[in-house]
Amino acid sequence: MALVGDVKNEPRGHEMPDDARSFSEYVSRRLGSFMRVQLIAGMIVYCVAILGHSVIELPSVSYWLIAAPVCAMLLLTLATWRSQSSIVLGAACVLYVACAESGVIINALSWTDGVKMGLPFFVLIPMVASVVLAQGWDFALASAIAAIAPLVLILMHSGSPAMRIYYTLYMLIAISMSIVTNIFAVRIYHKNYRFERQLRAFADIDELTQLPRRRRVIELAKRILHRCERADLPVCVLYLDADRFKSINDLFGHDAGDRALAMIATQIQEAVRPADVAGRFGGEEFIIFLPGADLHVATRIAERIRKRIESINDFEASLTVSIGVAQHMKDQDIHDVIQAADGALLHAKRTGRNRVTIADASLRVHGLPSALTDHAAENGAQNDLNCIGS
């Protein structure tokens, strides 16, 4: 029952907890390719530096030892090449920085003037990595590694005090610049993240009814079905259609038709539970997905919606809706259960309109006896929530 409790805290079904991806996932998607290119570029630079210096003098250690860090970097790159996890990519970048720093230390100790040669790399590595380390923890670890590596080299190398001072000053500059770069990069990522979410919300919400559009409803419904199947909870679908809507447009104009749709949408939003996902399915049709609700609960909710719309008295004409109800069966495709609810809706239209009709398990439809709907309507919203929580 934790599933329903988690969803209940979301606003009117427009979003679910995993609706818009988290900022970390957004960054991993946007920067994943950039990270991989940087990893490859870093290995190329490392190899070029080794080959270029070997033309001048031979190292005092084996080439196998010098090549060990770049081999580790290559394995890290291959292991995370297709990963979309922000944690995996962040950890890979931190390990990559550690490999690069250790490679600089090995080279610096194996060449006559290696300590001087290593200084530019110690300065560049934290500054370059700061652009793609946007999680916070990964940047802190990478910065710590970048600061410790030169200290290790200074302790292992018998350099002059002046050289040690130079190393300290240059690393302070490098770390400070990397912090500034990282702060501004993360701010830009956050701004783009919020902007894209706003654009997505604008595209997914119907301006007239303020309900999700068809594509968004299907997307959210698939998540509902997946969660409810895992938790062994029922899911029902309500398919609503405004009765004789064309006559409203013909008699009172399209502005009146728009106001009628807005009024119907308002009643739907106020009648459904926070756990439910309601949306405009096209024209004067609406659809509602009810997680954790069986046919009995779904019928009560449908009848409550029908009576609320029927009671609207501040419009030029009477407004009514016909509603089809269907329950999702295990492993059933989402479009099949929608089709079943649509079939029940058509049956309601043919048998008098302004009524609720349910589809049975075999997808055949039959009218709901009025005594049952009248009795169900008396139970109210609180009983619905009690039924879900029991």
N, C-alpha and C positions, 0 to 999 in steps of 0.2 A: 504493500500500500504506500510505500515511500514515493513511488513514481507520481501518483496523483497529488500527494502533498507537495512535492517539489514544483509541479507545474502550476499549482493553484496560486502561487505567489506572483505569477506573471500577469502583466496588464492585458486583459481582454483577448488573449490569444494572439496578439499581433506578433509577439516574439516568444521564443522559448529559450531556456538557459543556454543552449548551444546554437542559438539562431545566428547572430552575427559572430563571426569567429573572433576569438580573443586577440588582443593586441600582439601577443607573442606569436600566435599562428599567422597573423597578418604579416608580421615582419619576416617570418621564416619563408612565407610564400613570395614576398616581394624581394627579399635579399638572398634567397637560396642560390639563385644563379650567380649573383654578384660574389657571394662567398666562394663558390666553386672556382670561378675565374681567378679570384685572388689567390686561392690555394695553388692553382696551377702556375700562376705568374710567380708566386713565391718560390716554388720549386725550380722554375727556369732561372730565376735570378741567382738562386743558391748555386746551381750547377755552373752557370756562366762565371760566377765569382771564383769557384774552385778551378775551373779550366783556365781562366785568365791568369790566375796567380801561379798556376803550375808551370806556365810558360816562363815565368820569371825565376822561380826556384822550386825545388822539390820539398814536399812537406816532410817533417820528421816523424810522422806517424803513418800508419797504413791507410791507403785510399779506402779500404773497406770501412775503417772507423769513421773517416770523413763522410762516406756515403750513407752511413747508418741513419742519420737524421732525415735525409731526403727520402730514404726508403720508407721510414716510418710515416713521413708526411704523405707519400704516395698511397700507402695502405689506408691511412685515414681518409683521404680523398675518395678512394674507391669504395670504402665501406659506407660512406655517407652520401654517395653521389645522388641517389634517388630519395633520400630521406626528406620528409616534409615536417618533421618534428622540430620545434624550436629548441627543445632541450638537447636533442641529439646534435643539431647543428651548432648550438652554442658550445657544448662540450667539445665537439670536434675542433672548433676554432681555438679554444683554450689549449687543447693538447697540441694543436698545430703550432701555436705560439711557443709552447714549451720545447717542441722539437726544433724549431727555428733558432731559439735562444741557445739551446744546447749545441746545435751545429755551429753557431758563431763562436762559442767558447772553445769547441774542439779545434776549429780552424785557427783561432787566435793563439792557441797554445802550440800549434804545429808549424807555424811560420815564424821567421825571424822577426818580422815587423807585423805580426798578426794582431797584436793588441791594438795598434793604430788602425789596421784594416777592419777590425771588428766594431769600432766605435760608430761608423755610419749605420751599420745594421742594427745595433742596439737602439739607436735613435729612431730609425725608420719603422721598425717592427711595431711598437706600440701605437705610433701615429696612424699607420695604415690599417691596423686591426681595429682601431677605435670606431671606424665608420660602420662596421658591420656587427659590432657587439652591442646589441640594443636591449638585452634582457636585464642588465644591471649586475647580476651575479657573475655573468661571463666576463663583462668588462672589468669588474673588480679583480677576479682571478688572473686575467690576462695582464692587467697592470701590475699586480704583485709579482708575477713571474718576470715581467719585463724589467722591474726594478731590482729584483734579487739577482738575476743573471749577471749583470755587470759587477755586482759586489763579489760574486763568486770568482769571477775572472781577476778582479783586483787582488783578492786574497791569495789566489794561486800564482799570480805573476809578480815578480819582484820589480815592480815599476817604481819610478821616482814619485815622491810626494806630489809634485806638480801634476803628473799624469793622473794620479788618483783624484786630485781636485778637479781636473778637467772632466774626468768621467762623471764625477758627482754632479757638476754643474750641467753638463750636457744631458744627463738623464733626468735631472729636475726639469729642465726645459722640455724634454721629450714627453715626460709624463704629464706635465701641466698642459701642453698643447693637445695631447691625446684626450685629456679630460674635457677641455673646451670643445674639441671636435665632436666627442661623443655626446655631450650635452645638447649641442645644437642639432646633431643628426637625429637623436632620439626625439627631440621636439618636432622636427620636421616630419618624422614618421608618425608621431601621434596626431599631428594636424591633418596629414593625408588620410590617416585611419578614420578620424572623425568625419572628414569630408566625404569619404567613400560610403560610410554608413548612412550619412544623411541623404546622399544620392540614391542609395539602395532603398531606403525607406520611402523616399519620394516616388520611386518607380514602382514600388510594391503596393502602395496604399492608393485605393480609389479615392480621388479628390471629393467626389460627390457624397459618398456614403461613409468615408473614413474607415472603410474595411479593407482588408487585404484583397488583392486581385486574385484571379484564378490561378496563375502560376505559383504565387506565393502560398495560397491555400493548399495546393497539392504538395508543395515542398514541406510545409509544416505537418500536413496530414501523414505523409510518409514517415516522418519522425515519430509521430504519435503511434502509428500502427506498429512500428518497430519496437518501441518501448513497451507498449501494452502487450505485445506478443511475448516479449521476454519476461514480463511480470505476470503473465497469464491473466490479464485483465480484459474485459470486453470493451469494444469500441462501437459506437453507433453513429450513423450519418443522418442528418436531416437535410432534405432537399426542399426548398421553399420557392414558390412562384406567386407573384402578385396576381390576383384574379382580375380579369377583364381590364388589364392595364392599358391596352390599346385604346379603349373607349375613353379613358381618362385623358390621354394625350389628344384624342380627337375632339372631345368636348371642352376641355379647359386649357389646352395648349401644353407644349413640352415643358415650360417652366413649372406648371403644376405637377407634371409627371416627375420632374426632378425632385420637387418637394415631397412628393409621395414616397419616392425611393429613400430619401433621406430620413423621413419619419419611420418607415419600416425598418431601416438599418438601426436607428436609435432604439427602437423597441427590442430588436434582436440583441443588441449589445447589452441592454439593461436586463434582459430575461435570461441570458445564458450565464453559466458559471465562469469564474476567472480561468478555470482549467480548459475551457472549450475554445476551439478555433472556429471563428465565423468569418465568412468572406463573401464578396460579391462574385458570383460565378459567371455573370454576363447578363446584360439587359436587365430584366426585372427578376432574375433568379438569384437566390442566395443558397449557400451551403454551410452546414455547421458540422464539425466533427466533435464528438463527445467522448473523451477518454474516460475509461472506468465506468461507463454507463451501459447497462443492458437495455433491451427493448422496453422494459417496464419504466425505467428512469427516463429513457429518451422520449417515450411517449408523453410523460408528464411535462417534460421541458417543451416539447413541440406544442402541446395543448396550451401551455402557459403563453408561449409566443403568439399562437393563433388568437387567443382571447385578448391579449394586449393590443394587437394590431386592430382587431375588430372594434375595440373600445375607443379608438382614436376619434375624437369629435371636433377637431379644429381644422378639418379639411373640407373641400368643396363637395366631396362625395364620400360614401362609405368605402373604407379600405379593408379588404380581406385577403388572406393568403391560403393556398392549399399546400399541405406539407406531406412529403413522403418520408418514411422512416425505414431504415435498414440496418441490420447489425452485421458487422464484419465477422466473417468466418476465418478460422485458422488457415494461414497460408493463402488467403484469397487476395487477388490483386486489387489494388485500391480503386481502379477504374470499374471493376466488377461490382463492388459494393456501392459505388456512386450510381452505376447503371440500375442496380436494384432499387435504390432510393428514388431514382428518376421514374422507374416503372410504377412505384407506389404513388408518386406524385401524379402521374398521368391518370391513374385509377381514381384518385381523389378529384381530379378535374372532371372526369367523365361522370362521376356519381354525385355531382351537386356543388363542388367547390366549397371553400371555407370549411375545410375539414382536414383531419389527420388520418392518413392511411399508412399501414405498416406492411412491409414485405416479409414473408415467412422465410424459413431457412432454405427452402428450395427455390427462392427468388420469385415465387408466385406471390401475388399481392391479394390482400383482402381488406375490406373496410373494417376499421376499428369500431366496435359497438359504442354507441354514444354514452351508455351507462358507465362504461369503463373510463372513457375520457373525462366525463363529468366528475367521476369519483377521483380520478388522478389529479385533476386540476385543483381539488380542494386541499391537497397535501402541501403545496407551496414549496418555495425554494429551500427552506431549511431542511425539509425531509429529504430533498435530493442530495444535499451534502452529507446528511447522516447516512444515507444509503451507500454513498461512495466510500465513506470512511469506515463503514462497518465491516 
